[in-house]
Amino acid sequence: MIKLIKWFFNSSEELIIDNIDLYSKIDKLENRIVKLEEENVELTNELYRLENSLDARIDILAEQFRINYNV
């Protein structure tokens, strides 16, 4: 509550400086979010690739040993 009262009575120049700093932090966070979203897409694609590779290997083994399975 005391911080709010101090903030209310601060001069407007300090607020402008704080806002500029706040905007730069917001921009940095938005850039981090974009990077994390890109990494998430890459990771998801890699997981799908691994899943398809494992399915193909299971199919090869099942064919070699003449295993009948329903998956």
C-alpha angles and dihedrals in degrees: 000000000000090000090054092051091048090048091051093053097042119113118263093243091066090050092055091052090047090049092052090050090046092051091050090050091049090051092050091049092049089052090050090050091052091050092048091049090052091049090049091054091048092049092048091050091050091050091052090049091052092047091052091047092051092048090052092050092048089051091051092050092046090052093048094051094035093237115169110211135160114217 
